[in-house]
């Protein structure tokens, strides 16, 4: 089944964590001349509209890095409880005309606008209510959820894994290189990511 979906596809960029393993706020680290959070937001707004950035830990410092970008920031007051509460916060802030939303992690700097655009294109043409990212054997963001799944995302406590598990058979799968899965958790990750970013076209 194919369809012609033309409504807005929003972005929910999760940027609320405390970066405990990094020892400092990883979103404020510089990679290739810009901070991690600015790179993630810039890549998201190149494709998605609107982009809602969910903040928490050191929200004011992170917000300053987004000045000049066409995104909206909101603070999750429950960010210490984990990432799922930030998903709920983002879903609640979506505009009524959003036909779908892509949920992204700010600490995955190898996710490109091309990857995001392919998620959106697949949603628009496949008829699937869900578009899932797969890196080899690993399933990880960004994922796209159609509006019909928003209530379920909220009811599941913001746990995208539960929604994906229930609807995987109806979802479309996008396969990405395993190297794109690398996120920033520990200081050693930064050097590896810098090297991979240097190889991007």
C-alpha positions as CSV (number, residue, x, y, z in Angstrom):
1,X,0.0,0.0,0.0
2,X,1.3,3.5,-0.9
3,X,-0.1,6.8,0.1
4,X,0.5,10.5,-0.5
5,X,1.1,12.0,3.0
6,X,1.8,15.7,2.7
7,X,1.3,16.9,6.3
8,X,4.1,18.2,8.5
9,X,6.7,15.8,9.9
10,X,8.1,17.2,13.2
11,X,11.2,16.4,15.1
12,X,11.7,15.7,18.8
13,X,15.3,16.0,19.7
14,X,16.1,14.6,23.1
15,X,18.7,16.7,24.9
16,X,17.9,16.4,28.6
17,X,20.4,13.9,30.0
18,X,23.1,14.5,32.6
19,X,26.0,12.9,30.7
20,X,27.1,11.1,33.9
21,X,29.5,8.8,32.1
22,X,31.2,11.6,30.2
23,X,31.9,13.6,33.3
24,X,30.7,16.8,31.8
25,X,27.8,17.9,29.6
26,X,28.5,16.1,26.3
27,X,26.1,18.2,24.4
28,X,28.4,21.2,24.9
29,X,31.5,19.4,23.6
30,X,32.8,20.6,20.2
31,X,33.0,18.3,17.2
32,X,34.3,19.7,13.9
33,X,34.0,23.3,15.1
34,X,30.5,23.2,16.6
35,X,28.9,21.8,19.7
36,X,27.2,18.4,19.7
37,X,23.8,19.9,20.4
38,X,24.0,22.5,17.7
39,X,25.2,20.0,15.1
40,X,22.2,17.7,16.0
41,X,19.7,20.5,15.9
42,X,21.1,21.9,12.6
43,X,20.8,18.6,11.0
44,X,17.2,18.1,12.2
45,X,15.9,21.4,11.1
46,X,17.3,20.9,7.7
47,X,14.5,18.3,7.2
48,X,11.9,18.5,9.9
49,X,9.5,21.3,10.9
50,X,9.0,22.1,13.6
51,X,11.9,20.7,15.6
52,X,11.2,20.6,19.4
53,X,14.4,20.2,21.5
54,X,13.6,18.7,24.9
55,X,16.0,20.1,27.5
56,X,16.7,19.2,31.1
57,X,20.2,19.1,32.6
58,X,21.9,22.5,32.3
59,X,19.0,23.6,30.1
60,X,20.1,27.3,29.9
61,X,23.6,26.5,28.7
62,X,22.3,24.1,26.1
63,X,19.6,26.5,24.9
64,X,22.3,29.2,24.3
65,X,23.9,26.8,21.7
66,X,20.7,26.9,19.7
67,X,20.5,30.6,19.2
68,X,19.7,31.4,15.6
69,X,18.4,28.0,14.7
70,X,14.7,27.6,13.8
71,X,13.8,25.2,16.7
72,X,11.7,25.4,19.8
73,X,13.0,24.4,23.2
74,X,11.1,23.0,26.1
75,X,12.2,21.8,29.5
76,X,11.3,18.4,30.9
77,X,11.1,19.0,34.6
78,X,11.2,15.2,35.1
79,X,14.3,14.6,33.0
80,X,16.2,12.9,35.9
81,X,13.7,10.1,35.7
82,X,15.0,9.0,32.3
83,X,14.7,9.4,28.5
84,X,11.1,8.2,28.3
85,X,9.7,11.2,30.2
86,X,11.4,13.4,27.6
87,X,9.7,11.6,24.8
88,X,6.4,12.2,26.6
89,X,7.2,15.8,27.0
90,X,8.1,16.2,23.3
91,X,4.9,14.4,22.1
92,X,2.8,16.7,24.3
93,X,4.3,19.7,22.6
94,X,3.7,18.7,19.0
95,X,1.4,20.9,17.0
96,X,-2.0,19.6,16.0
97,X,-1.0,19.5,12.3
98,X,2.0,17.2,12.8
99,X,1.3,14.0,10.8
100,X,4.3,12.3,12.2
101,X,7.3,12.9,14.4
102,X,10.9,11.7,14.2
103,X,12.5,11.1,17.6
104,X,16.2,11.7,17.6
105,X,19.0,11.6,20.2
106,X,21.2,14.6,20.4
107,X,24.3,12.5,21.2
108,X,24.3,10.6,17.9
109,X,26.4,13.0,15.8
110,X,26.7,10.6,12.8
111,X,22.9,10.8,12.0
112,X,22.8,12.9,8.9
113,X,20.1,15.0,7.2
114,X,20.0,12.4,4.4
115,X,19.1,9.7,6.9
116,X,16.4,11.8,8.4
117,X,15.0,12.7,4.9
118,X,14.8,9.0,4.0
119,X,12.8,8.3,7.1
120,X,10.3,11.0,6.1
121,X,10.2,9.9,2.4
122,X,9.5,6.3,3.4
123,X,6.7,7.4,5.7
124,X,5.2,9.5,2.9
125,X,5.2,6.8,0.3
126,X,4.9,3.5,2.2
127,X,1.7,3.8,4.1
128,X,3.5,2.4,7.2
129,X,2.6,4.0,10.6
130,X,6.2,3.6,11.8
131,X,9.6,3.8,10.2
132,X,12.4,2.1,12.2
133,X,16.1,2.6,12.0
134,X,18.3,-0.5,12.1
135,X,22.1,-0.6,12.4
136,X,23.2,-4.2,11.7
137,X,21.4,-6.2,14.4
138,X,20.7,-3.1,16.5
139,X,17.5,-1.1,16.5
140,X,18.1,2.5,17.6
141,X,16.9,6.1,16.8
142,X,16.0,8.0,14.9
143,X,12.6,6.4,14.5
144,X,9.5,8.0,12.9
145,X,6.1,7.6,14.5
146,X,2.9,8.4,12.7
147,X,0.3,10.4,14.5
148,X,-1.9,7.3,15.0
149,X,0.9,6.1,17.4
150,X,1.2,9.3,19.5
151,X,-1.4,8.2,22.1
152,X,0.3,4.8,22.4
153,X,3.7,6.5,22.9
154,X,2.2,8.5,25.7
155,X,0.4,5.6,27.3
156,X,3.6,3.5,27.2
157,X,5.3,6.1,29.4
158,X,7.3,7.4,26.4
159,X,8.8,4.0,25.7
160,X,9.4,3.8,22.0
161,X,10.7,0.2,22.3
162,X,7.3,-1.0,23.4
163,X,5.6,0.7,20.5
164,X,8.1,-0.6,18.0
165,X,7.8,-4.1,19.4
166,X,4.0,-4.0,19.0
167,X,3.9,-2.6,15.5
168,X,7.2,-3.8,14.0
169,X,5.4,-6.0,11.5
170,X,3.5,-3.0,10.1
171,X,6.6,-0.8,10.2
172,X,9.1,0.0,7.5
173,X,12.8,-0.7,8.2
174,X,15.6,1.5,7.2
175,X,19.1,0.0,7.3
176,X,22.1,2.2,8.2
177,X,25.8,1.5,8.5
178,X,26.7,0.2,12.0
179,X,29.3,3.0,12.4
180,X,26.5,5.6,12.4
181,X,25.2,4.1,15.6
182,X,28.1,5.5,17.7
183,X,27.0,7.9,20.3
184,X,28.9,9.9,22.9
185,X,29.0,8.3,26.3
186,X,32.6,8.3,27.3
187,X,35.6,10.6,26.5
188,X,37.1,8.0,24.3
189,X,34.1,8.2,22.0
190,X,34.9,11.8,20.9
191,X,38.1,10.9,19.1
192,X,36.4,8.1,17.1
193,X,33.5,10.3,16.2
194,X,35.8,13.2,15.1
195,X,37.6,10.8,12.7
196,X,34.3,9.5,11.3
197,X,32.9,13.0,10.8
198,X,36.1,13.9,8.9
199,X,35.1,11.2,6.4
200,X,31.7,12.6,5.7
201,X,31.1,14.1,2.3
